[in-house]
Amino acid sequence: MDMSANLGGFAASLKKKNVWVMNVVPFMKSGKLKIIYDRGLMGTTHDWCESFSTYPRTYDLLHAWLLFSEIEKQGCSLEDLLIEMDRILRPYGYAIIRDKVDVVTYIKKHLPALRWKGITLKKSAEQGIQSAKLPIGNYLKMSSSQVLTVNQVFEIMLKFVETRDWKTAFFHVIPQRKRGEAETGD
């Protein structure tokens, strides 16, 4: 489910995959639903200050792009939205939350209560999938939060595959404002 679908770009990028995506457009932007339908996608409008009728299904993946910031502007509870996401997400499902750093930092504080913290690491260990931490600390000191977006991690990995140099990958992707002094690692 794309919880804040805009024009359906997330679903369109997955169109050739064998997946079903529900595009949810904020009810105040319902005019965008016609564009989603014109692209051959399915969708609906919804106010995330209210619960979402999911019967009879739950979702494997929830994508929330700037949704929490929008909810906050409306004066609705971010905690209630997290609880709603937990309700409609299948066990061991995934949530991609893309938002402002301060909003994501606030959300992270509530993840242990939902038992979301570390669930990906736990699941990968159970399934024998190798995981690793990026060696950022070997090459630079972050001047702010060490939280990176999914897109940044993906870009770092692509740059590393291209150059085989972690320092180049980190300095190419991580914004200057987040970087502190460079370290001397290899």
Secondary structure, DSSP 8 states (H G I E B T S, - for coil): -BTT-TTTHHHHHTTTSS---EEEEEGGGTTHHHHHHHTT-EEEEE-TTS----TT--EEEEEEESHHHHHHHTT--HHHHHHHHHHHEEEEEEEEEE--HHHHHHHHTTHHHHT-TTHHHHHHHHTT-------GGGTEEESS-----HHHHHHHHHHHHHHS-HHHHHHHHS-GGGEEEE----
